[in-house]
Amino acid sequence: MRNGYCPSCVGCQKNCYDFNLRAAFISDITDKALWYAGHKKFFVAGLPGFALGFFTAQDPELTGLGAYYLYLAGWIVTTLGIYMAARIFIRVSDYRAAAIAGMSALVIFYWFTGDGIVHTVADFVGLQAPTWAGKGIALIALLVAGRVIFNGVSAERDFRKLNEGPAEPKVGVNIKAVRGNVDGAADDLVSEQKSGRSFAADPSRTILDGIESAGLTLDFGCRMGMCGADAIAIVEGMENLSPPSEDELATLRRLGLEGRARMACVCKATGGGVTIDLGMDPNDLPEPPPPADQTDWGEETGIQKVVIIGNGTTGMAAADEVRRLSPTCKIDVVARENHPFYNRMAIGRLLYGRTGLEDLYLMSPDWYEKKEIDVWLNTQAASIERDTNSLILGTGEKLSFDKLVLAMGSQAMKPPADGIDLPGCFVLREAADAQAIRTWRQDKDCLNAVVLGGGVLGIEAADALRRLNLKTTIIQRSDRLMNRELDEKGSAIMRMYLEGLGINVITDASVSKVLGGERVDHLELNNGETLEADIYVVCAGVKANTDLAKDAGLEVNRGVIVDSQMQTSDPDIVAAGDVAELPGAVGGLWAVGTAQASVAVATLFGKEAHYKPPSTLVSLKMDGIDVKGFGKLDTEDGAEEIIGLDVSENQHRRLFVKEGVITGAVFVGPPGTGQNVAQAIQKNADISSIVDRLKAGEWDALGEV
């Protein structure tokens, strides 16, 4: 990937040797990618052997070329062995072993060439060189080598402290020292109570950005305030934070944290002191009392039993909304998976990381108990008896209901192809899929992975497989990546970045045959090309889980047909999320599922509510690049186009604005490129006052709306 701050950069490698040579070399030699660091280690470890062999070998005209090359190879293998022995038995770090090997080659070179250099210079100036001068040059080389190694060890120590140690923050101050350990939040500082670190209250960046800049860590997910992964406890200064958006507020309500916590990825410190505590569970903070005049809509309408099928985003949003509107209503959630509600957007971590599924849970263990919600894990909904308002479970048990919420979501599709059912072919939709792929990769010692689909899910899956140390290829049916969300330039930057990571991208192609005996080993494309594949992952769309509704006689098309109130053809059954089909609604997004769940629950309690599509921004969750796409990318409806005046070829900003409101956007580039556009879109903000500034390239102005 080209460096966004250096227009002349061609993006030839991961670490720039022009900026900081030593830091770049340390980064390269300690890179976790075996191929990337391996050939560098091989070269530097074999260099002393090559030098020794070159200077001590006999004339190849006397020994023959075969013997000459064998002699060179012998010395190279010897120093490779010494390098590996030092790494394994003496536990010398990669960098130190490489530094010693490189400097040894330097000393060997001048030991053998010192006399020649001295005599050449002496002949040129017409002087007689002393006999010891040649070895003097070798001694100077030895001293220089020692100094280089010493400096390198010191630099490596600093490098490790900066990148691996939690010692002192990279940016920020120790708030305890500033305040003199006085209680209370310091003015215009956001302080983290547990560590004592702080950062400036900056209304142009989120609390999560500040946390990361101060050298602190916090798990995050969608970075749009909807998944609930980065809720933080606000100990003091809640009034000094930006007001929550509807999306954030809905998430906090779902988590039961309204008034006690904020989502770090979207809230901003607007001025004044704020104290947060990353070590505190927000659920441990005092819960605000319920409103004294709260209406129990269950008692009001006589609805006492609600059953929800599905415990994904939509299902859990519905369960929380039912409980918010009725403290007494009995709620049962039937879940096919055997896990509580978890962050599906982060399942890639189950592929490449040491993350356990419990680290992805979005609710505290006692959330269900506090909310008095009964969850039936690992339980199938077998059939719906509409005449008796009963749900028959796969276990043979029966749940009666006054109202039923269908939130079964969707399942990944596998496009038809010969051999698609061979072992080694996967989808990546839920936690079990990720765990199965990781197990397969280890059991079968896989080397090559192919992903079908170049949309958001396909790209994220490919990145996860790459980080699982697999040579990865993306197959995209259309002519560019993320063709629904990005324009040509944005997609080209995305492709350049992926290929810079080592991910191969093939467009205008699809898989026609899956080849192999007992397992997949090759894929045949429709263009005749054949690819090696130990793992084949399909990310090519989804289909709604409609079988249960269809068998019950509900009106079904591609999804369960609903109206704007999320009402199905049965007055006692509502549907929301991916399983529901509503003209104009976009599926597969958190904001859509939660918004529809809220309307569905209002409907089942007889309240007047109609679904209004939220502003749905698509954001790629991938390290090293910021990719966001939204809306219509054209001016046909009278929208005004604003294109960023970016000099570098790896950054692209493009907005479409109509009557002061953003109707389309493409932001692609280094992290932070689309930092402020997401909230402007989610708020449906009027940006008329900053349009001229945007045209002039002042993109930070988006953070002011």
KEFI-626441 format. One record per residue: x, y, z of N, C-alpha, C in turn. Coordinates in steps of 0.2 Angstrom, whole numbers, plus 5000, padded with zeros to 4 digits. Layout:
<atoms>
XYZXYZXYZ
...
</atoms>
This chain:
<atoms>
500449945000500050005000500450065000
500350114996500750174996500650215002
501150255004501050295010500750355008
500150365012499750425011500050495012
500650495016500950555017501550565013
501650525008502250535003502050524996
501950574993501650574986502050534981
502750524982503150494978503250414979
502850394985502950324986502550284981
502850224980502550174975502350114979
502350114985502050054989502449994988
503049994988503449934986503549884991
503449904998503549855003503149875009
503149835014502749855020503049915024
503649915025504049965029504550005025
504450065026504850115022505550125024
506050105020506750105022507050175022
506650225018506850295018506650335024
506150315028505950345034506450335039
506450265041506850245047507150175045
507750175043508050115040508050055046
508250075052508350025057507649995059
507150045060506450025062506149975057
506249995050506049955045506249885045
506949885046507249815046507049775051
506949805057506749765063506049745062
505649785059504949765058504849705053
505349715047505349665042505549595045
506049595049506349535051505949495057
505549535060505149505065504349505063
504249515057503549505054503349435055
502649435057502349365058502249325052
502249355046502149325040502749285038
502749215038503349175037503649185031
503349195025503649205019503949275019
503649325021503849395021504549405025
504549375031505149385035505649325033
505449265031505849205030506449215025
506249245019506749255014507249305016
507049355020507549405023508049365028
507749325032508149295037508649245033
508449215028508849165024509449205021
509249255018509849295015510349315020
510149345025510649375030511049325034
510649265035511049205038511549175034
511349175027511849135023512349185020
512349255021512849295019513549285021
513649275028514349265030514649205027
514249145026514449085023514649095016
514249135012514449155005515049195005
515249245009515849275009516449235011
516349185016516949145017517049095012
516549065009516649025003516949054997
516649114996516949154990517649164990
517949184996518649204997519049144998
518849095001519249035002519248974997
518748984992518648934987519248934982
519448874980519948864974519648894968
520148904963519948924956519448874953
518848884951518448834948518648804942
519148834939519548804933519948744935
520148744942520548684944520048634947
519448654950519048604954518448584950
518248624945517648624941517048664944
516548684940516048724943515648684948
515548624947515048584952515348584959
516048574959516348574966516348644969
516448684964516548754967515848784970
515348764966514648784969514448744975
514648684975514548644981514948664987
515548694986515948724992515548784994
515348824990514948884992514348864996
513948814993513348794997513548775004
514048735004514248705011514348765016
514748815014514848875019514148905020
513748915015513048945016512648905021
512648845020512248795025512548795032
513248805032513548805039513348865043
513348925040513148985043512348995044
511948965040511248955041511148915047
511548855048511448815054511648855060
512248885060512448925066511848975068
511549015063511049055064510449025068
510248965065509648935068509848905075
510448885076510648855082510648915088
510848975085510849035090510149055092
509749045087509049065088508649015093
508848945092508448895096508848885102
509448875103509748855109510048915113
510248965110510449025114509849075115
509349065111508749105111508949185110
509349185105509549255102508949275098
508749335098508149365095508349365087
507849365083507849365076508349425074
508149485077508549545075509249545077
509449515083510149515085510549465081
510149405079510549355075510649385068
510149425066510249445059510849505059
510849545064511349595065512049565065
512049515069512749485070512949455064
512549415060512649385054512849435049
512449495048512649545043513349575044
513449595051514049625052514649575052
514549515053515049465052515249455045
514749465040514949465033515349525031
515149585034515549645033516349635035
516449605041517049595044517449545039
517149495037517449445033517649475026
517249515024517449545017518049595018
518049635023518649675024519349635026
519249585030519749545031520149515025
519749495020520049465014520249525009
519949575009520049625004520449685007
520549685013520949745016521649755013
522049705012522649715009522649745002
522149714998522049734991521849814991
521449834995521149904996521749944997
522149925002522749965004523249974999
523449914996523949914990523649954984
523049954983522749994977522850064978
522650084984522650154986523450184986
523850134989524550154989524850164982
524750114978524950124971524750184968
524050204969523750264966524150324968
524350334974524650394977525350394977
525650334975526350324975526750314981
526450284986526750274993526850204994
527250184999527350115001526850105007
526450055007525950045012526249995018
526150005024526449965029526049895029
526449845031526149775030525549765034
525449805040524849795044524249825042
524349875037523749915035523149885033
523249825030522649785027522249765033
522549735038522249705044521949765048
522249825048522049885051521349905049
521249895042520549905039520049855042
520249795042519849745045519649755052
520149785056520049805063519549855064
519549905059519049965059518349935057
518349895053517749855051517449825057
517849795061517649755067517349805072
517649855073517449905078516749935076
516749955069516149985066515549925067
515649865066515149815066514949805074
515449815078515249805085514749865087
514949925085514549985086513849975083
513849955077513149945074512749895078
513049835080512649785084512449815090
512849855094512649885100512049935099
512149975094511550025093510949985091
511049935087510449895085510049865091
510449835096510149805102509749855105
510049915106509649965110509049985106
509149995099508550015095507949955096
508249895096507749835096507349845103
507749855108507449865115506849915115
507049975112506550025111505950005107
506049975101505549945097505049905100
505349855104504949805108504549845113
504849895116504449935122503849965118
503949995113503450035109502949995106
503049935104502549895100502249835104
502649815110502349755113502249775121
502549815123502449835131501949885132
501549875138501049925139501349975144
501949985144502350025149502050095149
502250145145501950215145501650225139
501150275139500750285133501150315127
500950305121501350335116501150405115
500550425117500350495117499850505123
499950555126499550565132499950585138
499650595144499950615150499750575155
500050575161499850535167499450585171
498750565170498250615173498350625181
498650565184498750575191499250625193
499750625189500350675190500050745189
499650755184499350815182498850845187
498450795190497950825195498250815202
498850785203499050785210498650735214
498350685210497950635213497350665216
497150725214496450755216495950715213
495350705216494850665213494450715208
494150685204493750725199494050725192
493750745187493950745180494350805179
494950805176495250865174494950905168
494950965168494651005163494950995156
494550985151494750965144495150905144
495150865148495550795147495050745148
495150685144494750625146495250585149
495150565155495650525159495350455160
495750405160495650335161495850315168
495350295172495450295179495850235181
495850185178496250125180497050135178
497150155173497850165171498150235173
497750285174497950355175498150395169
498150365163498250395157497650445154
497850485150497350535148497550555141
497050595138497150625131496650685131
496750725126496450795126495650775124
495250815127494550815125494450855118
494350815113494450845106493750825102
493350875101492650865098492750835091
493350835088493350815081493550735080
493650705086493850635086493450595091
493350535090492950495095493350475101
493050455106493350425112493850365111
493550325106493950265104494650295101
494550345096495250365093495650395099
495450425104495850455109496150395113
495750345115495950285118496550255115
496550245108497050215104497650255104
497550325104498150365103498550375110
498150355115498550355122498850295124
498850245119499250185120498750135124
498150145124497650095128497350055123
497049995125496749955121496049945123
495549935118494849925119494649885113
494249835114493949795109493449835105
493349825099492849865095492649825090
492049845087491749805081491649845075
490949875075490749905068491049975068
491250005073491450075074490850125072
490250105072489750145071489150145076
489350125082488950125088488350075088
488350025084487749985083487849915086
488549885086488649815088488649805095
488849865099488949855106489549835109
490049825105490749795107491149835111
491049905111491549945114491149995119
490649965123490350005128490850025133
490950085136491350105141490950135147
491250125153490950155159491150225159
490650275160490750345161490650355168
491250365172491250375179491050445181
491250495177491150565178491150605171
490750655171490750695165490350675159
489850635161489350615155489050675151
488950735155488650795152489150825147
489850805147490350835143490450795137
489950745135490050705129489550725124
489650715118489150725113488550685114
487950715112487350675113487250615109
487050555112486950495108486550505102
486750475096486250465090485750415092
485250405087484750355088485050285088
485450275084485850215083486150195090
486550245092486950225098486450215104
485950255104485450255110485050185110
484950165104484650095103485050045106
485750045104486249995106486249995114
486350055117486350065124485750035127
485150045125484550015127484549945127
484749915121484849845121485249815126
485849845127486349825132486149835139
485549875140485349895147485849945150
486149985146486650035148486550105147
485950115145485750185144485850225151
486150285150486250325156486850305160
487250245158487750225162488450215158
488350215152488950205147488850235141
489350235137489250265130489650215125
489550225119489950185114490550225112
491150195114491750235113491850255105
491650215101491750225094491350285091
490850305094490450365091490450425095
490450415102490450475106491050515106
490950585107491550625107491550675113
492150695116492150735122492150805119
491650845121491450915118491850965122
492150955127492451005132492250985139
492751005143492650985150492950915152
493050905158493350845160492850785159
493150725157492750665157493250605160
492950565164493350505167492950445165
493350405162493150335160493550285164
493250225163493650165167493550105162
494150085159494150025154494149965158
494249965164494349905168493649885171
493149935171492549925174492049895169
491649855172491049825168490449885169
490249915163489749965164489149935167
489049875167488449845171488449845178
489149855181489149865188489049935191
488949985186488750045188487950045190
487750095195487050095197486650095191
486050055191485550065186485050115187
484950165182484450215183483750185185
483450215189482750195191482250195185
481750155184481350165178480850225180
480550245174480150305175479550285179
479350335184478750315188478150305184
478050345179477450335175477450295169
477950245169477950195164477350155163
477150145157476550105155476750035154
476449985157476549915155476149895149
476449895143476049885137475749815137
476049765141475849695141475149695145
475149725151474549735155474049775151
474249825148473749875144473449835139
473749785135473449755129473249685131
473449655137473249585138473749535135
474349565132474849525129475349505135
475349435137475749415142476349365140
476249345134476749295132477049305125
477649325124477949335118478549285116
478549255111479049215109479449245103
480049235103480549265098480949205095
480949205089481349145086481949185083
482549165085483149195083483449245089
484149235090484449275095485049315092
484949335086485449375082485249445084
485549495080485449565082484749585082
484349565077483649575077483249545083
483349485084483049445089483149475096
483749495098483949525104483649595105
483649635099483449695099482649695101
482349645098481649635099481449615106
481849575109481849545116481849605121
482349645120482549705124481949755124
481649765118481149815117480549795120
480349725119479749695123479849715130
480449695133480549705140480449785142
480749825138480649895139479949925140
479549895135478849915135478349875140
478649815142478249775147478649745152
478749765158479149735163478849665165
478249655164477949595166477849535161
477849555155477749505149478249445149
478049385149478549335148478849325141
479449325141479849325135480249255134
480149225129480549165127480949175120
481549165120481949175114482249105112
482049075106482249015104482849025099
483448995101484049005097484348945094
484448935088484648875085485448865087
485748915087486448915089486548895097
487048865099487148855106487548905110
487548965107487949025110487449075112
487549115117487149185118487349225112
487049285112487149335107487849355107
488149355101488849375100488949425094
489549445094489649495088489849455082
489349455078489549415071489949455067
490049515067490449555063491249535065
491349505071492049495073492249425072
491849385069491949305069492649295065
492849345061493549325058494049315063
494049345069494549335074494549265077
493949235076493949155078494449115073
494549145067494949115062495649115064
495949185065496649195065496949205072
496449225077496749245083496649195088
496849215094496749175100496149185104
495649225100495049245103494549185104
494349175110493749125111493149155110
492649115109491949145107491649185113
491849165119491549205124491849285124
492349295121492649365120492249405115
491749365111491349405107490649415109
490549385115489849395118489749475119
489149495117488949565118488549585124
488349535128487949545134488249515140
488249545145488549515151488149455153
488549405157488249345158487549345162
487449395166486849395169486249445166
486449465160485949515157485249475156
485249415154484649385152484249375159
484649355164484249345170483949415173
484349465172484149535175483549555171
483549535164482949555160482349505160
482449455164481949395165481749375158
482249355154482149335147482449255147
482049215145482249145145482449125137
483049105137483349085131483449015130
483148985124483248915123483848905118
484448895120484948885116484948815113
485248805107485348745103484648715103
484148755101483448725100483148745094
482948705090482548715084481848725084
481648775080480948795080480648745074
480248695076480048645071479448665067
478948695070478348715067477948765071
477548795067477048845070476348825070
476048815075475248795075474848865076
474648895070474348955071473648955074
473348895073472648895076472648895084
473248875087473248865094473748915097
474048955092474649005094475148965098
475448915095475948875098476548865094
477148865097477748855093478048785095
478048735091478348665092479048665091
479448645097480148645096480348575094
481048575092481348515089481348465095
481348485101481348435107480748405108
480148425105479548405106479148445111
479448495114479148545119478748595115
478248625118477848675115477848735119
477848795115477848855118477248895116
476748915120476148955118476349025118
476049065114476149135113475549175112
475549235114475049285112475349325106
475949335105476249365099476949325098
477049315091477649285089478049335085
478749335086479149375082479649325078
479649335072480049295067480749335066
481249315069481949345068482449295066
482249245062482749195060483349215056
483249275053483849295049483849255042
484449245040484649215033485249165034
485349135029485849085028486249105022
486949085022487349095016487149045010
487149075004487049034998487649004995
487648944993488148924989487948914981
488248954977488048954970488148884967
487748854963487848794960488448784957
488848724958489448714955489648634956
489848604951490048534952490548524958
490448484963490848474968490848514974
490348564974490248614979490148584986
489948514987489848484993490548444996
491048454992491648414994491948445001
492148405005492548425011493048485010
493048535014493448595012493148655009
492448645007492048695005491648725011
491648795012491348825018491048885016
490548905020490348975021490549005027
490549075028490749105034490149155036
489749125040489149165042489049175049
489249115053489249115060489849085063
489849085070490449065074490648995072
490148955071490348885070490648875063
490548915058490848915052491648935053
491748985057492449005058492848955061
492548925066492848875070493048815066
492548795062492648735057493248745052
493248815050493848825045494448825048
494548855054495148855058495348775060
494848735061495048665063495348635057
494948645051495148615045495848635042
495948695043496648725041497248685045
497048675051497648645055497648565054
497048535054497048465053497348445046
497248485041497448465034498048505032
498348535036498948575035498848615028
498348655028498148695022498648745020
498748765014499148815011498848865007
498248845004497948894999497248895000
496948965000496248975002496049014996
495349004994495049044989494349064992
494249134991493549154993493149174987
492549154986492149174981491749234984
491849294981491449354983491949404985
491849464981492249524983491849584986
491349564989491049614993491349625000
490949655005491249675011491449605015
490949555015491049495019491649455016
491649455009492149415006492849445007
492949515007493549545008493849535015
493349535020493549525027493649455028
493349405025493549335025494249325023
494349355017495049345014495549365018
495449425022495949455026496049405032
495549375035495549335040495949265038
495849245032496249185030496949205029
497049265026497749285026498149285032
497749305037498049305044498149245047
497749195044497849125046498449085043
498849135039499449105036499249065030
498749085026498549055020498749095014
498949075009498949105002498249115000
498049174999497349184998497149224992
496649194988496349224982495649244983
495449304980494749324980494549314973
493949284972493649284965493049324965
492949374961492449424961492049414954
491449404954491049394948491049464943
490949524947490949584943491649604941
491649664938492349694936492749724941
492449734947492849764953492549744960
493049754965492849734971492349784974
491849764979491349804982491049844977
490849824971490549854966489849894968
489549874973488949904975489049964979
489649964983489750024987490250074985
490750054980491250094978491250104971
491550164969491650184962492250154960
492450164954493050124951493650144954
493750214956494450224959494450194966
493950204970493950174977494050104977
493750064972493849994971494549974969
494850024965495550004963496050014968
495950064973496350074979496250014983
495649994984495549934988495949874986
495949864979496249804976497049814977
497249874976497949884977498249864984
497749884989497949874996497949794997
497449764995497449694996498049654992
498149674986498749644983499449654986
499449714989500049734993500149694999
499549665002499549615008499749545005
499749534999499849464996499249434994
498649464995498049434993497949444985
497849384981497749394974496949404973
496849444968496149464966496049444959
495549414957495349394951494649414950
494549464945493849494943493549464937
492949474936492549444930492649374929
492549334935492649264935492149234940
492049174939491649134944491949064944
491749024949491948954950491448914947
491648874942491248824938491248754941
491848734943491948664946492348664952
492248624957492648614963492948544962
493548544961493948474960494248444966
494248384966494648344971494348274972
494748234976494448174978494048164984
494448154990494148154996494048224999
494348274996494248344998494448394992
494248454993494448504988495148514987
495448514981496148534980496248584975
495748584970495848634965495148664963
495148724960494548754958494548774950
494048754946494048774939493648834938
493948894935493548954934493148944927
492648994927492348994920492749024915
493349054916493749074911494349024909
494248964912494648904910495248904915
495348954919495948954924495848904930
496348874932496348824938496748854943
496448844949496748874955496848814961
497448814964497548774970497048794975
496748754979496348774985496248714990
496548724995496348675001495748695005
495648765004495048785008494648835003
493948825002493548864997493048895002
492948955002492448995006492049035002
491349025002490849054998490549115002
490649174999490349235002489949264997
489449234994489149264988488349274989
488249304995487549314996487149275001
486549295003486149255008485449245005
485149195008484349185007484049185014
483449215014483049215020482849145023
482849135029482649075032481849075032
481549055027480849065026480448995027
480748935028480448875028479948865033
480148885039479648885045478948925043
479048985041478449025039478048995033
478448975029478048945023477648885025
477948845029477648785031477048805035
477048855039476448885043475948915039
476048925032475548955028475549025028
476149065030476149135030476349155022
476249215021476349235014477149245013
477449215009478149215008478349225001
478849265000479149264993479849254994
480349294993481049284995481149285002
480749325005480649325013479949325015
479849335021479149335024478849405023
478349405019478049465017477749505023
477949565024477749615029477549685026
477149715030477049785028477449835032
477349895031477849945035477849945042
477349905045477249895052477549825054
477949795049478249735050477749675052
477049685050476549635051476549585046
476549525047476449475042475749465040
475549405037474849395035474449365041
474849355046474449335052474449385057
473949405060473949465065474349455071
474449395073474849375079475549365078
475749375072476449365070476749425066
477349445069477749495065478449465063
478749505059479449475056479849535055
480549525057480949585056481649555054
482049595051482749575050482849545043
483349505042483449475036482849425033
482449395038481949355036481349385033
481249455034480749495032480849525025
480349525021480349555015479849615015
480149675014479849735013480149775008
479649795003479949834997480349894999
480949894996481449954997481849945003
481749895007482249885013482849845011
483449865014484049835013484149785018
484349725017484549675022485249665024
485349625029486049615031486449665035
486049715037486349765041486049775048
486549795053486349795060485749855061
485949905058485449965058484749945056
484749915051484049895048483749845052
484049795055483749745059483549775066
483949815069483649845075483149895074
483149935069482549975067481949935066
481949885062481349845061481149805067
481549785071481349755078480949805082
481149865082480849915086480149925084
480049925077479349935074478949875075
479249815074478849755075478549745082
478949765087478749755094478249815096
478249875093477749925094477149895091
477149865085476549835082476249785086
476649735088476249685092475949705098
476149765101475849795107475249845105
475149845098474549885096474749965095
475449975095475650045095475750065087
475650125086475650155079476450165077
476750125073477450135071477550105064
477850145060478050125053478750125052
479050075048479750075047479950125042
480450165044480850205040481550185039
481750175033482450145032482950195035
483450175039483950215042484450225037
484850275038485450285033485950235035
486050195030486450135031487150145027
487650155031488350155029488650095029
489050075024489450015023490150025025
490449995030491050005032491449945033
492049945029492449885029492849875036
492849825039493149815046493849775044
494349815043495049785041495549835043
496049805046496649845048497049885042
497249945043497649975038497350015033
496750005032496350045027495650065030
495450125028494750145029494350145023
493850105023493350105017492650115019
492350165016491650175018491250195012
490650165011490250175005489550185007
489150235004488450245006488050275000
487450254999486950284995487050274987
486750324984486850324976487450374974
487850344970488450384967488250404961
487750454960487650484954487350554955
487250594950486950664951486250664947
485950604945485350604941484750634945
484750634951484250664955484350734957
484850764954485050834956485550844961
485850794963486350794969486950824966
487350864970487950894969488550854971
489050844966489650804967490250844970
490550814975491150844978491650794978
492250804975492750754974493350784978
493650744982494250764986494850774981
495250834983495750854979496450814982
496350744982496950714985497450704980
498050714982498650714978498850634977
498850604983499150534983498550484979
498850434976498450394973498050334977
498250334984497950284988497450314993
497150374991496650404995496150434990
495450424992494950444987494350464992
494050524991493450554994493050574989
492350554990491850584985491250584988
490850644988490250654991489750674986
489050654987488550674983488050714988
487850774987487450814992486850844988
486250834991485650864989485250894994
485150964993484851004998485150995005
485850995005486150995011486250925014
486050875012486050805015486450765010
486850725013487250675010486850615007
486850605000486450554997486950494995
487550514994488050454992488750474994
489150424995489850434998490250374996
490950394995491450344994492050374998
492250345003492950365006493350305007
493950305004494450255004495150285005
495450255009496150275010496450255017
497050285019497350265025496850275031
496950235037496550245043496350315044
495750335045495550405047495250445041
495350415035495050445029494350465029
493950415032493250425033492950435040
493450465044493350475051492650505053
492450555050491850595052491250585047
491350555042490750555037490250505040
490450455043489950405046489350435050
489650475055489150505059488750565056
489050595051488650645047488050615043
488250555041487650515037487150485042
487350455047486950425052486450475055
486750535056486250595059485850625054
485950605047485650635042485750715042
486350735044486450805046486450845040
486250915041486250965036486950995035
487350985030488051005029488051065024
487551095023487551155019488051205020
488151215027488651265029489351255028
489451195027490251175026490351145019
489851155014489951125007490651155004
490651225005491251265002491851235005
491851225011492451205014492651135012
492151095011492351025008492651025001
492351074997492651084990493351104991
493551144996494151164996494651115000
494351055001494751005004494850995012
494351035015494351035022493850985025
494050915024493650865026493550855033
493950885037493850885045493250915047
492950965042492351005044491750955045
491750895042491250845043491150835051
491650835054491650825062491250875066
491150935062490850985066490050985065
489750945061489050945060488750895065
</atoms>
